[in-house]
Amino acid sequence: MIAHPRPLIEVFAMIPDVRKPRGKRHPLAAIFALACCAMLCGARSSSAIAAWGRNYGTRIAQALGFTHTPPCAATLHTVFWHVDRDEFEAHLGAWADQVVGSRSPGLETPETAIALDGKRLRGSKKQGAPGTHLLSALAHHGGVTLAQHAGDDKTNEITAVETIVHHLVLEGRIVTMDALLTQRHIAQTIVAKGGDYVMIVQENQPQLRADIALVFLRPPVGDRQATAQTVDLGHGRIEQRHLTTSKALVGYSHWPGLAQVFELGRHVIFPKTGKERVEGVYGVTSLCPERATPERLLALVRGQWQIENQSHWVRDVTFDEDHSQVRCGNIPQVMAALRNTAIGLLRYAGYANIAAAGRRLAAQPLQALALIGIALEN
């Protein structure tokens, strides 16, 4: 039997309230429920969230848990500024992990793959906000964000990934990442927690890169290399990819958990202009050939970019995240975590087009409440 995730309204009730009792007017869970429902309906800012709470009447406000008029944008700013960000993200991350675990096995690969990647909150550093760069962990299938950690800039991704990996359940899961995060200690931590990795290798690991390049330039005697290839047409281009694997470095390289290395080549043709682009990268993985054929590795590497399409792009375009002018205290990270939760909830509910889902729920707000676990009859 597949267990269903805990209703979000219950998750919000578990988040510690750091406010002093005196002057506290609105329940914390109700504020988070309001923000999440408003975002499900397409709200992009705290002002839009506050307006949503006051536009739909007393019945919905009371269902969310308010006994007074729902809060204004200034109150939302105050609450989000002072909320315990780590506790908040930990509870939402645990809920997201339940969502991934509850998905039907037929809808995802045998082993859950998780992409790690960073996103800068534009304008945050200039306005003095801490944690201007967010590192996220996103499930390849389903587009659910499992964890998020804030750092000062892109170079802090290497430090932030240790925090994220520590909190993630990695047993039987595969972690993919770009070259910046290809670090020996990260590979060791993932393997020690029972997970596997697929890492891109570039100039930041010169010796490892040179060893892999030599394997494919001059294959050792007896090395049985395997290859997979795909061809895609679309967006005004033809893209051919081929990935070749080798076990030649197993026992030679001291990279933690190394089971295979691979070479990935891309050949892109633009028919209208006749231009071509050829590029290639190398990679390492702890997955043995029996668990990861070249076809499987090619799919995992391509799946890494899902975090751009299913999370970063949606947050920027649908929720207008980069244009937000609110960059104080914990507000940017809390708002980003709520956006991640709304996107994950919509994908869990079966919506592929997040913008269209927001328009639909804006016309039927009771469905938004139902998604977080509040049932009201029409």
N, C-alpha and C positions, 0 to 999 in steps of 0.2 A: 504494500500500500504506500502511495506517495503522500507525504505529509504536506499540508498547505501552510504557507507562511502565516505568522501571527498578523492579525489586522493592524494596520498602521496606527489607528487611533489608540490601540493598546501600547504600541511601541512609544508613541509620544508621551503617554502617561508615565512611562518608566524613566524619562529623562529628568535628572535632578534640577530642581528650581533653586537657583542661587540668589533669588531676590529676597529682600527682607520683607517680613509679613506686613509691616506698616506701609500703607499706601498701595498694596498689591490689589489690583482691581480685576484682572482677567486671569483665568487658569492658564498655566503654561501650555498644557496639552491642547487647549482650545486655540491658542495662538498658532501653534505649529499645524494643527488641523486646518485652520483657516488658510494659512500660507500654502499648504500643500494642495488643498482643493482649488484655490484660486489659480495656482500654477497649472494644475490639470486642465483648467478652463482657459489657459493661455495668458494669464497675468505675467507681466515681465518685470515689474518693479514692486517695491514696497508700497508705493502710492496706489498702484493698480490693485494690489492685494487688499489694502484697506478699503478701497472703493468697492471691490467685489463683495467684501463682508457686509457692507451697508446697502448694497443694491438689491439683495435678494430677500430682504425682509426678516422679521423676528423669528419665524419658524425655523429657518435654516440656521440663524445665529444661535438659537437655543439648542438645536441639534448638535452644533459644533461644541457646545459647552459654555457659551457665554450667558451670563445673567444680566449684563448691561449691554449697551450699544457696543458693537465690535470696535476694537482699537483703531486709532488713526495711524498714519505712517510714522509719526514721531515715536509713538509707543512701540511699534514694531522695531524701529531702529534701536531703541534703548534695550529691548529684550534681546535682540540678536547680537548686539554689541557685547553684552555681559554673559551670555549663555556659555556654559562649559563646553567649549568646542570639541574637545577630545571625547567627552562623554556622549555628546550629541552624535558625532560621526561614528562612534563605536556602536551605539544602538542601531543606527540606520544601516551600518555595515553588516551587523548580525542579521537584521531583517533581510537585506539584499542576498546574503548567503543562503537564507532559507528559500528565497525566491528561486535562485539558481538550482538548489537541491530539489525543489518541488516540480521542476519542469519535466515533462514526459521524456523518457530516454529516447524516444523516437524523434524528438525535435532537436536533439543535439548530438554531438559526437560522443563516442564511448567514454572519453575522459574530458572533463571540463577544462577548457583552455582559458587562461586569463592574460589579458594584455596590460602591460605597464607602460604608461607614457605621461608626460607632463604637459601642462597648459598654463600659459602666462595670463594673468588678469591684467589686461592693458590699462595703463593709467594708475594702477594701484600704488606702485612705488613712488611715483611723482606726488601722489596725494598723501603719502606717509603711512600707508597701511602695512602692517606686518604680514608676512606670508603671501607674497605677491605671485608665487609660482606654485601651482597645485599639481601634485603627482597623483594619478588615479590608477586604480586597478579595475578593469572592465572585462566581464565575461564575453568571450568571442560571440557566442550564440545567445541571443536574447538582449544584448546591449544593456545589461544591468551593471551599474557601478558598485563594486563590492567594498571599496575602501578609497580614502582620499587623505592626503597629507600635505600641509602647506609648508613651503620653504621660501627663503628670501629671493633666490634666483635659480636659474637652470642648473648651475653647478651643484646646488644642494639636493638634486634628484638622487645622487648616489647615497647621501645620508638618509634622505626620506624613504628610500626604498627599503632600508633595513626595518624601519618602523612599520611600514605597510606589510612586508613579508612576515614580520613577527605576529601580526594580528590576523593574517589570512589563514584559512584552513587549506593546506596544500597537499594533504595526503591524497594520492591518486589524481592529482591535477597537474596541468602543464602551464608554465609561465613563459610568455613571450615578451621580448623587449627589444629596443633598438640598441645601437652600438654604444651609446653613452653609458648604459647600465651593464654592459658586459664587463663585469669585474669578478675576480676570483672569489672574493669573500661572499658575494651575492650568490654565485653558483653553489658554493659550499653550504650556505644557509638553506637554500631551496632543497637541495638533496638531503640535508640533515632532517628537514621537516617532512620527508616522504614525498616530495614533489619532483617534478622534472622541469627542465628548462629548454628553450630554444633561443639562442642568442646570436645576434649579428656581430661579426668581428671586423673592425676597421683599424685605423692607424693608432687608436688609443691602446691597442694590444699588439705592438709591432712584432714581437717574437712569435706569438701564436698565429698571427696573420701570415707571417713569412713561412712558417711550417705548413700551414694549410695550402698556401699558394704552391709550394713545392710539390705537395702530394698530387695536385691536379696538373701541374706542369710536367712532372716526371713521375708518373704512377709507379710505386714500388712493385717488384715482381710478386705476383700472386694476389695483388689487391683487386678485389672484385667490386668495381664501382657500378652503381645503378643510377639510372636517369629517368626523370619524368618531365613531361612538357605540356604546356597549355597554350592556347591561342585565344585571345579575346578581341572582339570587334565592338567598337562603341566610342562615343564621345569624340568622333572625328579621328580615330587612330586605330591601328592594329598593333596589338601588344603580344609578343611571344615571350614566354618565360620557360627556362629549362633549369632544372635543379639536379645536381649530381652528388651522390653521397660516397663516403669512403670510411673504412674502419682502420686505416693505416696508422693513425696516431694513437690508437688505443694501446696503452702500455708504454708508449714513448712520451707523450705529453703528460705533464702533471696537473693539467686543468681538472678541477674537482668533478667527478662523475662523468667524465667524457666517454661517450659511447659511439658517436659518429661526428664527422665534420662534413660540411657541404659547401658547394659552390653554386651560387644562384646568378644566372645571367638574364638580362632583359634586353629585348630588341624591339624598339617602338618605331613604327612607320606612320607618318602623317600623309595619307594619300593626296589631299588637296594641294599640299606644298611640295611633296616629294622628299621632305626632310626625314632624317632618321636619327635615332638616338640609341646608342649601345652602352650599357652599364652592367657592372657586376659587383657582387659582394660575397663574402665568405661567412660561414657560421659554424656554431658548435651546438651539440645537443646531448643530453643525457639519455635520450631515448634510443634503445637498441633497434637494429633493423627490423626485428620481428614486431616491434610495437609502432615503428614509424617508417613506413616505406617512403621513397622519394615523393610520391603523390601526397602522402599525409604531411610531410614536412613542408611541401610547397603550399598546401592549404593553411598550415599553421603560420607560416611567414606572412602570407597574404592576410590572414585573419588579424595579425597585429594592427593593421591599419583600420580595423573596424572601430577602434577607439576614436579615430578621427571622424569617421562618418557617422557613427551612432551616438557619440557623446559630444565631442568638441564642436562639431559643425552644428548640431542641433542646439546646443547651448548658445552659440554665437548668433545663428540665423533666426531660429524660432523664438528663443528667449532673450535675444539681444544682449547677451552677457557682457560683451566687450564694450558696449556703449553705456553700461551702467556707470553712474557718477557716484555711487555709494561705495566708498573705499575706506571706511573707518572701523577700527577695532576688529572684531570677529565677523562683522557683517558680510564681507565678501565670501568668506568660506562657508558661513551658514547658508547664505543664499545659494551658493553653488551646490552644497549638499542637498538642499531642498529641490533644486532643479534636477539633480541626478536621481533623486528619489521619485519625482514626478515622471521623469522619462522612463525609469525602470518599471514603475507601476503601470504605465500605459503599455509598454511592451509586454509585460506579463499578462495584461488584459487582452492582448491580441492586436493592438493598434500598430500598424507599420508606419503610417504617416502621422507624426506627432503634431504637426501644425493643424492638420485636418481633424485630429482627435480633439484638440483644444477647442476648435470652433464648434464641434458637435456637443461637447460637454458644457460649453458656455450657454448653449440653448437648453440644456437639460441638466442643471446643476445637481439634481438629486442623484444622478449617476456618478458624479464626482464624489459625493459623500459616500455612496455605496462602495466605491473603490477603496476607500480608506477604512471601511468597516462600520459605517453609520447607515442604518436602514431606515428610510422614511417612505411612507406610502404617498403616491401622487394625490 
